[in-house]
């Protein structure tokens, strides 16, 4: 099982592309996405355990600190073996797909 943190960042206007380019190069970052409104960027960091997750969070925050106005950290419980996605758009029904 792995530990994950969902980071919601409020990036300064016109710095989205820069922030995404920097964040995607950092070890442990498994997803970046832009959001409508504020916060406007989501980053998911994953590590094999909580200790390593803590070690990975600081470089992520430090890399975009000068363009970030606000940060929210949502830490997963880490006791589930996978992430489950429900895909109503592709199939027209709520089929569940699991990522390992």
Gaussian input, Z-matrix of N, CA and C with variables (Angstrom, degrees):
# hf/3-21g

backbone

0 1
 N
 C     1     B1
 C     2     B2     1     A1
 N     3     B3     2     A2     1     D1
 C     4     B4     3     A3     2     D2
 C     5     B5     4     A4     3     D3
 N     6     B6     5     A5     4     D4
 C     7     B7     6     A6     5     D5
 C     8     B8     7     A7     6     D6
 N     9     B9     8     A8     7     D7
 C    10    B10     9     A9     8     D8
 C    11    B11    10    A10     9     D9
 N    12    B12    11    A11    10    D10
 C    13    B13    12    A12    11    D11
 C    14    B14    13    A13    12    D12
 N    15    B15    14    A14    13    D13
 C    16    B16    15    A15    14    D14
 C    17    B17    16    A16    15    D15
 N    18    B18    17    A17    16    D16
 C    19    B19    18    A18    17    D17
 C    20    B20    19    A19    18    D18
 N    21    B21    20    A20    19    D19
 C    22    B22    21    A21    20    D20
 C    23    B23    22    A22    21    D21
 N    24    B24    23    A23    22    D22
 C    25    B25    24    A24    23    D23
 C    26    B26    25    A25    24    D24
 N    27    B27    26    A26    25    D25
 C    28    B28    27    A27    26    D26
 C    29    B29    28    A28    27    D27
 N    30    B30    29    A29    28    D28
 C    31    B31    30    A30    29    D29
 C    32    B32    31    A31    30    D30
 N    33    B33    32    A32    31    D31
 C    34    B34    33    A33    32    D32
 C    35    B35    34    A34    33    D33
 N    36    B36    35    A35    34    D34
 C    37    B37    36    A36    35    D35
 C    38    B38    37    A37    36    D36
 N    39    B39    38    A38    37    D37
 C    40    B40    39    A39    38    D38
 C    41    B41    40    A40    39    D39
 N    42    B42    41    A41    40    D40
 C    43    B43    42    A42    41    D41
 C    44    B44    43    A43    42    D42
 N    45    B45    44    A44    43    D43
 C    46    B46    45    A45    44    D44
 C    47    B47    46    A46    45    D45
 N    48    B48    47    A47    46    D46
 C    49    B49    48    A48    47    D47
 C    50    B50    49    A49    48    D48
 N    51    B51    50    A50    49    D49
 C    52    B52    51    A51    50    D50
 C    53    B53    52    A52    51    D51
 N    54    B54    53    A53    52    D52
 C    55    B55    54    A54    53    D53
 C    56    B56    55    A55    54    D54
 N    57    B57    56    A56    55    D55
 C    58    B58    57    A57    56    D56
 C    59    B59    58    A58    57    D57
 N    60    B60    59    A59    58    D58
 C    61    B61    60    A60    59    D59
 C    62    B62    61    A61    60    D60
 N    63    B63    62    A62    61    D61
 C    64    B64    63    A63    62    D62
 C    65    B65    64    A64    63    D63
 N    66    B66    65    A65    64    D64
 C    67    B67    66    A66    65    D65
 C    68    B68    67    A67    66    D66
 N    69    B69    68    A68    67    D67
 C    70    B70    69    A69    68    D68
 C    71    B71    70    A70    69    D69
 N    72    B72    71    A71    70    D70
 C    73    B73    72    A72    71    D71
 C    74    B74    73    A73    72    D72
 N    75    B75    74    A74    73    D73
 C    76    B76    75    A75    74    D74
 C    77    B77    76    A76    75    D75
 N    78    B78    77    A77    76    D76
 C    79    B79    78    A78    77    D77
 C    80    B80    79    A79    78    D78
 N    81    B81    80    A80    79    D79
 C    82    B82    81    A81    80    D80
 C    83    B83    82    A82    81    D81
 N    84    B84    83    A83    82    D82
 C    85    B85    84    A84    83    D83
 C    86    B86    85    A85    84    D84
 N    87    B87    86    A86    85    D85
 C    88    B88    87    A87    86    D86
 C    89    B89    88    A88    87    D87
 N    90    B90    89    A89    88    D88
 C    91    B91    90    A90    89    D89
 C    92    B92    91    A91    90    D90
 N    93    B93    92    A92    91    D91
 C    94    B94    93    A93    92    D92
 C    95    B95    94    A94    93    D93
 N    96    B96    95    A95    94    D94
 C    97    B97    96    A96    95    D95
 C    98    B98    97    A97    96    D96
 N    99    B99    98    A98    97    D97
 C   100   B100    99    A99    98    D98
 C   101   B101   100   A100    99    D99
 N   102   B102   101   A101   100   D100
 C   103   B103   102   A102   101   D101
 C   104   B104   103   A103   102   D102
 N   105   B105   104   A104   103   D103
 C   106   B106   105   A105   104   D104
 C   107   B107   106   A106   105   D105
 N   108   B108   107   A107   106   D106
 C   109   B109   108   A108   107   D107
 C   110   B110   109   A109   108   D108
 N   111   B111   110   A110   109   D109
 C   112   B112   111   A111   110   D110
 C   113   B113   112   A112   111   D111
 N   114   B114   113   A113   112   D112
 C   115   B115   114   A114   113   D113
 C   116   B116   115   A115   114   D114
 N   117   B117   116   A116   115   D115
 C   118   B118   117   A117   116   D116
 C   119   B119   118   A118   117   D117
 N   120   B120   119   A119   118   D118
 C   121   B121   120   A120   119   D119
 C   122   B122   121   A121   120   D120
 N   123   B123   122   A122   121   D121
 C   124   B124   123   A123   122   D122
 C   125   B125   124   A124   123   D123
 N   126   B126   125   A125   124   D124
 C   127   B127   126   A126   125   D125
 C   128   B128   127   A127   126   D126
 N   129   B129   128   A128   127   D127
 C   130   B130   129   A129   128   D128
 C   131   B131   130   A130   129   D129
 N   132   B132   131   A131   130   D130
 C   133   B133   132   A132   131   D131
 C   134   B134   133   A133   132   D132
 N   135   B135   134   A134   133   D133
 C   136   B136   135   A135   134   D134
 C   137   B137   136   A136   135   D135
 N   138   B138   137   A137   136   D136
 C   139   B139   138   A138   137   D137
 C   140   B140   139   A139   138   D138
 N   141   B141   140   A140   139   D139
 C   142   B142   141   A141   140   D140
 C   143   B143   142   A142   141   D141
 N   144   B144   143   A143   142   D142
 C   145   B145   144   A144   143   D143
 C   146   B146   145   A145   144   D144
 N   147   B147   146   A146   145   D145
 C   148   B148   147   A147   146   D146
 C   149   B149   148   A148   147   D147
 N   150   B150   149   A149   148   D148
 C   151   B151   150   A150   149   D149
 C   152   B152   151   A151   150   D150
 N   153   B153   152   A152   151   D151
 C   154   B154   153   A153   152   D152
 C   155   B155   154   A154   153   D153
 N   156   B156   155   A155   154   D154
 C   157   B157   156   A156   155   D155
 C   158   B158   157   A157   156   D156
 N   159   B159   158   A158   157   D157
 C   160   B160   159   A159   158   D158
 C   161   B161   160   A160   159   D159
 N   162   B162   161   A161   160   D160
 C   163   B163   162   A162   161   D161
 C   164   B164   163   A163   162   D162
 N   165   B165   164   A164   163   D163
 C   166   B166   165   A165   164   D164
 C   167   B167   166   A166   165   D165
 N   168   B168   167   A167   166   D166
 C   169   B169   168   A168   167   D167
 C   170   B170   169   A169   168   D168
 N   171   B171   170   A170   169   D169
 C   172   B172   171   A171   170   D170
 C   173   B173   172   A172   171   D171
 N   174   B174   173   A173   172   D172
 C   175   B175   174   A174   173   D173
 C   176   B176   175   A175   174   D174
 N   177   B177   176   A176   175   D175
 C   178   B178   177   A177   176   D176
 C   179   B179   178   A178   177   D177
 N   180   B180   179   A179   178   D178
 C   181   B181   180   A180   179   D179
 C   182   B182   181   A181   180   D180
 N   183   B183   182   A182   181   D181
 C   184   B184   183   A183   182   D182
 C   185   B185   184   A184   183   D183
 N   186   B186   185   A185   184   D184
 C   187   B187   186   A186   185   D185
 C   188   B188   187   A187   186   D186
 N   189   B189   188   A188   187   D187
 C   190   B190   189   A189   188   D188
 C   191   B191   190   A190   189   D189
 N   192   B192   191   A191   190   D190
 C   193   B193   192   A192   191   D191
 C   194   B194   193   A193   192   D192
 N   195   B195   194   A194   193   D193
 C   196   B196   195   A195   194   D194
 C   197   B197   196   A196   195   D195
 N   198   B198   197   A197   196   D196
 C   199   B199   198   A198   197   D197
 C   200   B200   199   A199   198   D198
 N   201   B201   200   A200   199   D199
 C   202   B202   201   A201   200   D200
 C   203   B203   202   A202   201   D201
 N   204   B204   203   A203   202   D202
 C   205   B205   204   A204   203   D203
 C   206   B206   205   A205   204   D204
 N   207   B207   206   A206   205   D205
 C   208   B208   207   A207   206   D206
 C   209   B209   208   A208   207   D207
 N   210   B210   209   A209   208   D208
 C   211   B211   210   A210   209   D209
 C   212   B212   211   A211   210   D210
 N   213   B213   212   A212   211   D211
 C   214   B214   213   A213   212   D212
 C   215   B215   214   A214   213   D213
 N   216   B216   215   A215   214   D214
 C   217   B217   216   A216   215   D215
 C   218   B218   217   A217   216   D216
 N   219   B219   218   A218   217   D217
 C   220   B220   219   A219   218   D218
 C   221   B221   220   A220   219   D219
 N   222   B222   221   A221   220   D220
 C   223   B223   222   A222   221   D221
 C   224   B224   223   A223   222   D222
 N   225   B225   224   A224   223   D223
 C   226   B226   225   A225   224   D224
 C   227   B227   226   A226   225   D225
 N   228   B228   227   A227   226   D226
 C   229   B229   228   A228   227   D227
 C   230   B230   229   A229   228   D228
 N   231   B231   230   A230   229   D229
 C   232   B232   231   A231   230   D230
 C   233   B233   232   A232   231   D231
 N   234   B234   233   A233   232   D232
 C   235   B235   234   A234   233   D233
 C   236   B236   235   A235   234   D234
 N   237   B237   236   A236   235   D235
 C   238   B238   237   A237   236   D236
 C   239   B239   238   A238   237   D237
 N   240   B240   239   A239   238   D238
 C   241   B241   240   A240   239   D239
 C   242   B242   241   A241   240   D240
 N   243   B243   242   A242   241   D241
 C   244   B244   243   A243   242   D242
 C   245   B245   244   A244   243   D243
 N   246   B246   245   A245   244   D244
 C   247   B247   246   A246   245   D245
 C   248   B248   247   A247   246   D246
 N   249   B249   248   A248   247   D247
 C   250   B250   249   A249   248   D248
 C   251   B251   250   A250   249   D249
 N   252   B252   251   A251   250   D250
 C   253   B253   252   A252   251   D251
 C   254   B254   253   A253   252   D252
 N   255   B255   254   A254   253   D253
 C   256   B256   255   A255   254   D254
 C   257   B257   256   A256   255   D255
 N   258   B258   257   A257   256   D256
 C   259   B259   258   A258   257   D257
 C   260   B260   259   A259   258   D258
 N   261   B261   260   A260   259   D259
 C   262   B262   261   A261   260   D260
 C   263   B263   262   A262   261   D261
 N   264   B264   263   A263   262   D262
 C   265   B265   264   A264   263   D263
 C   266   B266   265   A265   264   D264
 N   267   B267   266   A266   265   D265
 C   268   B268   267   A267   266   D266
 C   269   B269   268   A268   267   D267
 N   270   B270   269   A269   268   D268
 C   271   B271   270   A270   269   D269
 C   272   B272   271   A271   270   D270
 N   273   B273   272   A272   271   D271
 C   274   B274   273   A273   272   D272
 C   275   B275   274   A274   273   D273
 N   276   B276   275   A275   274   D274
 C   277   B277   276   A276   275   D275
 C   278   B278   277   A277   276   D276
 N   279   B279   278   A278   277   D277
 C   280   B280   279   A279   278   D278
 C   281   B281   280   A280   279   D279
 N   282   B282   281   A281   280   D280
 C   283   B283   282   A282   281   D281
 C   284   B284   283   A283   282   D282
 N   285   B285   284   A284   283   D283
 C   286   B286   285   A285   284   D284
 C   287   B287   286   A286   285   D285
 N   288   B288   287   A287   286   D286
 C   289   B289   288   A288   287   D287
 C   290   B290   289   A289   288   D288
 N   291   B291   290   A290   289   D289
 C   292   B292   291   A291   290   D290
 C   293   B293   292   A292   291   D291
 N   294   B294   293   A293   292   D292
 C   295   B295   294   A294   293   D293
 C   296   B296   295   A295   294   D294
 N   297   B297   296   A296   295   D295
 C   298   B298   297   A297   296   D296
 C   299   B299   298   A298   297   D297

   B1=1.4431
   B2=1.5236
   B3=1.2972
   B4=1.4502
   B5=1.5235
   B6=1.3165
   B7=1.4560
   B8=1.5217
   B9=1.3203
   B10=1.4549
   B11=1.5117
   B12=1.3347
   B13=1.4555
   B14=1.5198
   B15=1.3124
   B16=1.4530
   B17=1.5184
   B18=1.3178
   B19=1.4593
   B20=1.5277
   B21=1.3118
   B22=1.4577
   B23=1.5193
   B24=1.3247
   B25=1.4569
   B26=1.5221
   B27=1.3028
   B28=1.4613
   B29=1.5268
   B30=1.3168
   B31=1.4587
   B32=1.5261
   B33=1.3096
   B34=1.4622
   B35=1.5216
   B36=1.3316
   B37=1.4628
   B38=1.5262
   B39=1.2858
   B40=1.4659
   B41=1.5281
   B42=1.3222
   B43=1.4685
   B44=1.5273
   B45=1.3382
   B46=1.4608
   B47=1.5202
   B48=1.3205
   B49=1.4600
   B50=1.5265
   B51=1.3212
   B52=1.4638
   B53=1.5231
   B54=1.3299
   B55=1.4650
   B56=1.5280
   B57=1.3269
   B58=1.4617
   B59=1.5216
   B60=1.3229
   B61=1.4678
   B62=1.5237
   B63=1.3224
   B64=1.4693
   B65=1.5269
   B66=1.3265
   B67=1.4601
   B68=1.5270
   B69=1.3213
   B70=1.4635
   B71=1.5200
   B72=1.3151
   B73=1.4708
   B74=1.5239
   B75=1.3201
   B76=1.4591
   B77=1.5297
   B78=1.3120
   B79=1.4535
   B80=1.5124
   B81=1.3154
   B82=1.4543
   B83=1.5183
   B84=1.3310
   B85=1.4618
   B86=1.5262
   B87=1.3402
   B88=1.4638
   B89=1.5283
   B90=1.3411
   B91=1.4564
   B92=1.5145
   B93=1.3248
   B94=1.4622
   B95=1.5144
   B96=1.3283
   B97=1.4544
   B98=1.5201
   B99=1.3358
   B100=1.4590
   B101=1.5186
   B102=1.3135
   B103=1.4568
   B104=1.5257
   B105=1.3132
   B106=1.4554
   B107=1.5165
   B108=1.3224
   B109=1.4581
   B110=1.5131
   B111=1.3194
   B112=1.4691
   B113=1.5256
   B114=1.3089
   B115=1.4598
   B116=1.5251
   B117=1.3374
   B118=1.4523
   B119=1.5323
   B120=1.3185
   B121=1.4658
   B122=1.5269
   B123=1.3468
   B124=1.4544
   B125=1.5277
   B126=1.3247
   B127=1.4642
   B128=1.5264
   B129=1.3197
   B130=1.4642
   B131=1.5241
   B132=1.3285
   B133=1.4623
   B134=1.5192
   B135=1.3299
   B136=1.4600
   B137=1.5212
   B138=1.3254
   B139=1.4622
   B140=1.5283
   B141=1.3261
   B142=1.4620
   B143=1.5340
   B144=1.3359
   B145=1.4647
   B146=1.5279
   B147=1.3384
   B148=1.4684
   B149=1.5239
   B150=1.3121
   B151=1.4641
   B152=1.5279
   B153=1.3193
   B154=1.4707
   B155=1.5259
   B156=1.3277
   B157=1.4595
   B158=1.5229
   B159=1.3141
   B160=1.4661
   B161=1.5294
   B162=1.3157
   B163=1.4664
   B164=1.5290
   B165=1.3224
   B166=1.4666
   B167=1.5291
   B168=1.3178
   B169=1.4604
   B170=1.5262
   B171=1.3101
   B172=1.4672
   B173=1.5291
   B174=1.3329
   B175=1.4693
   B176=1.5326
   B177=1.3293
   B178=1.4638
   B179=1.5218
   B180=1.3124
   B181=1.4632
   B182=1.5272
   B183=1.3066
   B184=1.4529
   B185=1.5187
   B186=1.3130
   B187=1.4601
   B188=1.5261
   B189=1.3246
   B190=1.4681
   B191=1.5298
   B192=1.3107
   B193=1.4634
   B194=1.5237
   B195=1.3183
   B196=1.4608
   B197=1.5353
   B198=1.3222
   B199=1.4647
   B200=1.5339
   B201=1.3282
   B202=1.4632
   B203=1.5237
   B204=1.3387
   B205=1.4568
   B206=1.5244
   B207=1.3386
   B208=1.4618
   B209=1.5259
   B210=1.3373
   B211=1.4681
   B212=1.5257
   B213=1.3205
   B214=1.4645
   B215=1.5203
   B216=1.3204
   B217=1.4628
   B218=1.5225
   B219=1.3204
   B220=1.4557
   B221=1.5227
   B222=1.3240
   B223=1.4680
   B224=1.5203
   B225=1.3367
   B226=1.4685
   B227=1.5208
   B228=1.3140
   B229=1.4556
   B230=1.5153
   B231=1.3018
   B232=1.4626
   B233=1.5065
   B234=1.3328
   B235=1.4589
   B236=1.5283
   B237=1.3312
   B238=1.4561
   B239=1.5242
   B240=1.3133
   B241=1.4665
   B242=1.5264
   B243=1.3326
   B244=1.4555
   B245=1.5185
   B246=1.3145
   B247=1.4599
   B248=1.5155
   B249=1.3147
   B250=1.4632
   B251=1.5195
   B252=1.3147
   B253=1.4594
   B254=1.5251
   B255=1.3037
   B256=1.4556
   B257=1.5195
   B258=1.3234
   B259=1.4530
   B260=1.5305
   B261=1.3446
   B262=1.4590
   B263=1.5242
   B264=1.3157
   B265=1.4595
   B266=1.5241
   B267=1.3074
   B268=1.4614
   B269=1.5259
   B270=1.3100
   B271=1.4606
   B272=1.5250
   B273=1.3179
   B274=1.4496
   B275=1.5181
   B276=1.3204
   B277=1.4604
   B278=1.5225
   B279=1.2944
   B280=1.4588
   B281=1.5187
   B282=1.3185
   B283=1.4618
   B284=1.5004
   B285=1.2906
   B286=1.4489
   B287=1.5203
   B288=1.3196
   B289=1.4615
   B290=1.5171
   B291=1.3074
   B292=1.4425
   B293=1.5194
   B294=1.3264
   B295=1.4609
   B296=1.5084
   B297=1.3196
   B298=1.4676
   B299=1.4878
   A1=109.41
   A2=115.22
   A3=119.66
   A4=109.99
   A5=114.76
   A6=121.89
   A7=108.10
   A8=115.58
   A9=121.19
   A10=110.50
   A11=114.79
   A12=120.29
   A13=107.36
   A14=114.67
   A15=122.27
   A16=105.85
   A17=115.74
   A18=120.69
   A19=108.59
   A20=116.25
   A21=121.98
   A22=106.84
   A23=116.17
   A24=121.65
   A25=110.33
   A26=115.67
   A27=121.11
   A28=106.49
   A29=116.01
   A30=122.73
   A31=109.48
   A32=116.53
   A33=121.23
   A34=110.69
   A35=115.11
   A36=121.38
   A37=111.04
   A38=116.55
   A39=126.86
   A40=113.83
   A41=118.83
   A42=121.57
   A43=112.43
   A44=117.61
   A45=121.20
   A46=112.36
   A47=116.15
   A48=120.45
   A49=111.64
   A50=116.04
   A51=120.47
   A52=109.98
   A53=116.62
   A54=121.02
   A55=111.32
   A56=117.60
   A57=120.74
   A58=111.39
   A59=117.70
   A60=120.81
   A61=111.22
   A62=116.78
   A63=121.23
   A64=110.46
   A65=116.82
   A66=121.63
   A67=112.30
   A68=117.49
   A69=120.56
   A70=112.95
   A71=118.03
   A72=122.02
   A73=113.18
   A74=117.23
   A75=121.27
   A76=110.38
   A77=116.14
   A78=121.88
   A79=111.86
   A80=116.89
   A81=122.17
   A82=113.32
   A83=118.02
   A84=121.19
   A85=107.69
   A86=116.26
   A87=119.84
   A88=112.68
   A89=117.26
   A90=120.01
   A91=109.81
   A92=115.96
   A93=121.86
   A94=106.74
   A95=116.82
   A96=120.30
   A97=108.60
   A98=115.58
   A99=119.80
   A100=108.59
   A101=115.29
   A102=122.66
   A103=109.83
   A104=116.88
   A105=120.80
   A106=108.43
   A107=116.93
   A108=120.89
   A109=111.47
   A110=115.01
   A111=120.81
   A112=108.89
   A113=119.19
   A114=130.11
   A115=110.15
   A116=116.51
   A117=120.02
   A118=115.38
   A119=117.99
   A120=121.24
   A121=109.00
   A122=116.58
   A123=121.53
   A124=108.34
   A125=115.23
   A126=122.13
   A127=106.96
   A128=116.24
   A129=120.27
   A130=107.56
   A131=114.70
   A132=122.02
   A133=107.13
   A134=116.02
   A135=120.79
   A136=110.31
   A137=115.73
   A138=122.26
   A139=108.61
   A140=116.74
   A141=119.45
   A142=114.31
   A143=117.27
   A144=120.53
   A145=109.67
   A146=115.84
   A147=121.13
   A148=112.95
   A149=117.90
   A150=120.79
   A151=110.60
   A152=116.42
   A153=120.19
   A154=110.54
   A155=117.33
   A156=121.22
   A157=110.84
   A158=116.56
   A159=121.08
   A160=110.26
   A161=116.40
   A162=120.97
   A163=111.90
   A164=117.74
   A165=121.70
   A166=113.33
   A167=117.20
   A168=120.51
   A169=112.35
   A170=117.76
   A171=120.60
   A172=113.41
   A173=120.46
   A174=118.95
   A175=112.76
   A176=116.78
   A177=119.76
   A178=109.44
   A179=116.57
   A180=120.13
   A181=111.59
   A182=116.80
   A183=120.65
   A184=113.28
   A185=117.01
   A186=120.35
   A187=113.33
   A188=117.33
   A189=120.10
   A190=112.10
   A191=116.89
   A192=121.23
   A193=112.69
   A194=117.39
   A195=121.12
   A196=113.56
   A197=118.73
   A198=121.23
   A199=112.14
   A200=116.82
   A201=121.69
   A202=110.45
   A203=115.78
   A204=120.91
   A205=112.84
   A206=117.42
   A207=120.81
   A208=109.13
   A209=116.41
   A210=121.96
   A211=109.38
   A212=115.99
   A213=122.50
   A214=106.94
   A215=117.73
   A216=122.47
   A217=108.97
   A218=116.18
   A219=122.75
   A220=106.90
   A221=116.92
   A222=121.64
   A223=108.99
   A224=115.50
   A225=119.55
   A226=109.62
   A227=115.58
   A228=120.50
   A229=111.50
   A230=117.43
   A231=121.06
   A232=115.41
   A233=117.83
   A234=119.25
   A235=112.07
   A236=116.39
   A237=120.50
   A238=108.37
   A239=117.64
   A240=120.80
   A241=115.28
   A242=119.03
   A243=119.21
   A244=110.75
   A245=114.58
   A246=122.28
   A247=106.45
   A248=117.12
   A249=120.70
   A250=109.36
   A251=116.41
   A252=122.07
   A253=108.68
   A254=116.58
   A255=121.56
   A256=106.37
   A257=117.92
   A258=121.56
   A259=111.29
   A260=118.24
   A261=119.80
   A262=112.96
   A263=119.59
   A264=122.63
   A265=111.52
   A266=117.02
   A267=121.02
   A268=112.93
   A269=117.84
   A270=119.64
   A271=113.65
   A272=117.91
   A273=120.18
   A274=112.61
   A275=117.44
   A276=121.65
   A277=107.71
   A278=117.28
   A279=121.57
   A280=109.91
   A281=116.03
   A282=120.66
   A283=109.32
   A284=115.34
   A285=120.43
   A286=110.73
   A287=115.73
   A288=119.23
   A289=107.55
   A290=117.26
   A291=122.06
   A292=109.58
   A293=116.13
   A294=122.55
   A295=107.87
   A296=117.89
   A297=121.69
   A298=110.79
   D1=150.25
   D2=-178.96
   D3=-119.42
   D4=164.90
   D5=176.11
   D6=-108.71
   D7=142.42
   D8=-178.61
   D9=-132.32
   D10=149.68
   D11=169.31
   D12=-129.16
   D13=133.86
   D14=175.37
   D15=-99.95
   D16=118.41
   D17=-176.91
   D18=-107.29
   D19=121.99
   D20=176.80
   D21=-104.12
   D22=115.16
   D23=-174.70
   D24=-113.50
   D25=140.62
   D26=172.93
   D27=-103.12
   D28=97.88
   D29=-176.13
   D30=-88.93
   D31=139.16
   D32=178.23
   D33=-56.59
   D34=145.93
   D35=179.56
   D36=-51.68
   D37=144.54
   D38=178.72
   D39=67.39
   D40=9.65
   D41=178.86
   D42=-111.97
   D43=8.52
   D44=-178.51
   D45=-57.23
   D46=-54.42
   D47=-176.19
   D48=-58.92
   D49=-44.18
   D50=177.88
   D51=-59.06
   D52=-49.66
   D53=-177.93
   D54=-60.29
   D55=-45.44
   D56=-179.43
   D57=-63.64
   D58=-41.74
   D59=178.65
   D60=-61.31
   D61=-43.19
   D62=-179.79
   D63=-67.33
   D64=-46.93
   D65=-175.62
   D66=-64.85
   D67=-37.25
   D68=-177.27
   D69=-68.12
   D70=-15.59
   D71=-179.54
   D72=-91.53
   D73=-5.74
   D74=-174.72
   D75=-89.10
   D76=133.40
   D77=178.33
   D78=-59.07
   D79=138.03
   D80=179.15
   D81=94.57
   D82=-19.08
   D83=178.54
   D84=-77.22
   D85=119.20
   D86=-178.25
   D87=-108.63
   D88=-11.64
   D89=-179.94
   D90=-157.62
   D91=138.03
   D92=168.46
   D93=-131.52
   D94=146.83
   D95=178.78
   D96=-157.95
   D97=150.48
   D98=174.55
   D99=-94.49
   D100=148.33
   D101=-178.09
   D102=-121.75
   D103=155.52
   D104=173.72
   D105=-81.67
   D106=141.09
   D107=178.84
   D108=80.06
   D109=-154.61
   D110=-177.73
   D111=-126.08
   D112=134.31
   D113=-3.33
   D114=-62.90
   D115=157.69
   D116=-172.25
   D117=-115.53
   D118=-0.99
   D119=176.06
   D120=-137.91
   D121=136.63
   D122=175.05
   D123=-116.13
   D124=136.64
   D125=177.59
   D126=-129.93
   D127=134.45
   D128=175.08
   D129=-114.23
   D130=126.07
   D131=178.91
   D132=-114.80
   D133=135.25
   D134=-178.63
   D135=-129.22
   D136=143.08
   D137=179.20
   D138=-145.94
   D139=160.87
   D140=-178.07
   D141=-68.53
   D142=-22.14
   D143=179.60
   D144=-153.55
   D145=169.99
   D146=-177.37
   D147=-61.75
   D148=-40.21
   D149=-178.62
   D150=-60.89
   D151=-46.70
   D152=179.57
   D153=-66.63
   D154=-35.24
   D155=177.55
   D156=-60.50
   D157=-44.17
   D158=177.51
   D159=-59.83
   D160=-41.92
   D161=179.97
   D162=-64.87
   D163=-30.98
   D164=-178.44
   D165=-82.39
   D166=-27.50
   D167=-176.22
   D168=-64.63
   D169=-42.55
   D170=-175.50
   D171=-61.39
   D172=-45.38
   D173=176.43
   D174=-62.14
   D175=-34.00
   D176=178.09
   D177=-63.86
   D178=-50.57
   D179=179.96
   D180=-63.80
   D181=-41.97
   D182=-178.89
   D183=-64.88
   D184=-31.25
   D185=-176.14
   D186=-70.33
   D187=-24.54
   D188=-178.81
   D189=-123.87
   D190=14.79
   D191=-177.27
   D192=-55.12
   D193=-41.07
   D194=-175.97
   D195=-73.98
   D196=-10.09
   D197=176.57
   D198=-118.34
   D199=7.19
   D200=-177.61
   D201=-104.78
   D202=131.90
   D203=178.90
   D204=-99.64
   D205=-25.27
   D206=-178.60
   D207=-157.39
   D208=151.52
   D209=-177.95
   D210=-138.16
   D211=137.18
   D212=171.73
   D213=-126.79
   D214=130.29
   D215=178.19
   D216=-111.35
   D217=126.75
   D218=176.74
   D219=-118.69
   D220=108.38
   D221=-175.21
   D222=-94.67
   D223=130.15
   D224=178.77
   D225=-72.16
   D226=160.92
   D227=179.01
   D228=-70.26
   D229=-26.70
   D230=175.85
   D231=74.99
   D232=7.76
   D233=-178.86
   D234=-104.07
   D235=9.91
   D236=177.29
   D237=-110.29
   D238=138.02
   D239=-174.14
   D240=-76.85
   D241=-10.38
   D242=-175.55
   D243=-155.66
   D244=171.52
   D245=174.03
   D246=-104.49
   D247=134.54
   D248=179.88
   D249=-110.68
   D250=130.93
   D251=177.36
   D252=-112.51
   D253=136.26
   D254=173.31
   D255=-101.29
   D256=131.38
   D257=-172.46
   D258=-121.12
   D259=78.02
   D260=179.91
   D261=-75.39
   D262=-23.23
   D263=-176.22
   D264=-72.75
   D265=-49.26
   D266=-174.32
   D267=-68.47
   D268=-34.39
   D269=-172.41
   D270=-112.62
   D271=-13.97
   D272=-176.55
   D273=82.29
   D274=-4.20
   D275=176.34
   D276=-133.55
   D277=170.27
   D278=-177.53
   D279=-92.30
   D280=69.08
   D281=174.81
   D282=-80.32
   D283=142.89
   D284=-178.78
   D285=-99.40
   D286=133.28
   D287=173.88
   D288=-120.93
   D289=142.70
   D290=-176.15
   D291=-114.29
   D292=136.40
   D293=177.24
   D294=-107.86
   D295=127.18
   D296=179.99
   D297=-105.68

